Amino acid sequence: MSSQAERERRPALQLAIVSYDDSPDRGTIHPPDMTGIERMETWISVDLSVVVDLSMWR
């Protein structure tokens, strides 16, 4: 189990999901408190079909 200090060091992330009619839905993960160039440099997007629950790999 994680200690309080470990949880506090983990960055907070936000997930934004965009659904498409003719292609896979996409999820974009980014820090919620960043804007502009800083936010554009720290985001990642993936097809939701490749995302799995972390507990499946532990």
Rosetta constraint file for C-alpha pairs under 8 A:
AtomPair CA 2 CA 6 HARMONIC 6.06 0.50
AtomPair CA 2 CA 7 HARMONIC 6.56 0.50
AtomPair CA 3 CA 7 HARMONIC 6.42 0.50
AtomPair CA 4 CA 8 HARMONIC 6.24 0.50
AtomPair CA 5 CA 9 HARMONIC 6.40 0.50
AtomPair CA 6 CA 10 HARMONIC 6.60 0.50
AtomPair CA 11 CA 31 HARMONIC 7.37 0.50
AtomPair CA 12 CA 31 HARMONIC 6.01 0.50
AtomPair CA 12 CA 32 HARMONIC 7.13 0.50
AtomPair CA 13 CA 29 HARMONIC 6.40 0.50
AtomPair CA 13 CA 30 HARMONIC 5.40 0.50
AtomPair CA 13 CA 31 HARMONIC 4.52 0.50
AtomPair CA 13 CA 32 HARMONIC 6.05 0.50
AtomPair CA 14 CA 29 HARMONIC 5.58 0.50
AtomPair CA 14 CA 30 HARMONIC 5.38 0.50
AtomPair CA 14 CA 31 HARMONIC 5.87 0.50
AtomPair CA 14 CA 32 HARMONIC 5.55 0.50
AtomPair CA 15 CA 27 HARMONIC 6.44 0.50
AtomPair CA 15 CA 28 HARMONIC 5.61 0.50
AtomPair CA 15 CA 29 HARMONIC 4.60 0.50
AtomPair CA 15 CA 30 HARMONIC 6.67 0.50
AtomPair CA 16 CA 27 HARMONIC 5.63 0.50
AtomPair CA 16 CA 28 HARMONIC 5.16 0.50
AtomPair CA 16 CA 29 HARMONIC 6.51 0.50
AtomPair CA 17 CA 25 HARMONIC 7.15 0.50
AtomPair CA 17 CA 26 HARMONIC 5.75 0.50
AtomPair CA 17 CA 27 HARMONIC 4.42 0.50
AtomPair CA 17 CA 28 HARMONIC 6.38 0.50
AtomPair CA 18 CA 25 HARMONIC 5.79 0.50
AtomPair CA 18 CA 26 HARMONIC 5.34 0.50
AtomPair CA 18 CA 27 HARMONIC 6.40 0.50
AtomPair CA 19 CA 24 HARMONIC 7.35 0.50
AtomPair CA 19 CA 25 HARMONIC 4.49 0.50
AtomPair CA 19 CA 26 HARMONIC 6.58 0.50
AtomPair CA 20 CA 24 HARMONIC 6.35 0.50
AtomPair CA 20 CA 25 HARMONIC 5.55 0.50
AtomPair CA 24 CA 47 HARMONIC 6.01 0.50
AtomPair CA 24 CA 48 HARMONIC 7.10 0.50
AtomPair CA 24 CA 49 HARMONIC 7.18 0.50
AtomPair CA 25 CA 47 HARMONIC 5.87 0.50
AtomPair CA 25 CA 48 HARMONIC 5.74 0.50
AtomPair CA 25 CA 49 HARMONIC 7.61 0.50
AtomPair CA 26 CA 45 HARMONIC 6.60 0.50
AtomPair CA 26 CA 46 HARMONIC 5.56 0.50
AtomPair CA 26 CA 47 HARMONIC 4.51 0.50
AtomPair CA 26 CA 48 HARMONIC 5.36 0.50
AtomPair CA 27 CA 45 HARMONIC 5.46 0.50
AtomPair CA 27 CA 46 HARMONIC 5.50 0.50
AtomPair CA 27 CA 47 HARMONIC 6.33 0.50
AtomPair CA 27 CA 48 HARMONIC 5.90 0.50
AtomPair CA 28 CA 43 HARMONIC 6.71 0.50
AtomPair CA 28 CA 44 HARMONIC 5.57 0.50
AtomPair CA 28 CA 45 HARMONIC 4.16 0.50
AtomPair CA 28 CA 46 HARMONIC 6.61 0.50
AtomPair CA 29 CA 43 HARMONIC 5.64 0.50
AtomPair CA 29 CA 44 HARMONIC 5.50 0.50
AtomPair CA 29 CA 45 HARMONIC 6.39 0.50
AtomPair CA 30 CA 39 HARMONIC 7.04 0.50
AtomPair CA 30 CA 42 HARMONIC 6.28 0.50
AtomPair CA 30 CA 43 HARMONIC 4.56 0.50
AtomPair CA 30 CA 44 HARMONIC 6.83 0.50
AtomPair CA 31 CA 39 HARMONIC 7.17 0.50
AtomPair CA 31 CA 42 HARMONIC 7.30 0.50
AtomPair CA 31 CA 43 HARMONIC 7.47 0.50
AtomPair CA 34 CA 38 HARMONIC 6.11 0.50
AtomPair CA 34 CA 39 HARMONIC 4.95 0.50
AtomPair CA 35 CA 39 HARMONIC 4.82 0.50
AtomPair CA 35 CA 40 HARMONIC 7.66 0.50
AtomPair CA 36 CA 40 HARMONIC 6.42 0.50
AtomPair CA 37 CA 41 HARMONIC 6.19 0.50
AtomPair CA 38 CA 42 HARMONIC 6.61 0.50
AtomPair CA 39 CA 43 HARMONIC 6.41 0.50
AtomPair CA 46 CA 50 HARMONIC 7.40 0.50
AtomPair CA 46 CA 51 HARMONIC 7.79 0.50
AtomPair CA 47 CA 51 HARMONIC 7.35 0.50
AtomPair CA 52 CA 56 HARMONIC 7.30 0.50
AtomPair CA 53 CA 57 HARMONIC 7.70 0.50
AtomPair CA 54 CA 58 HARMONIC 6.91 0.50
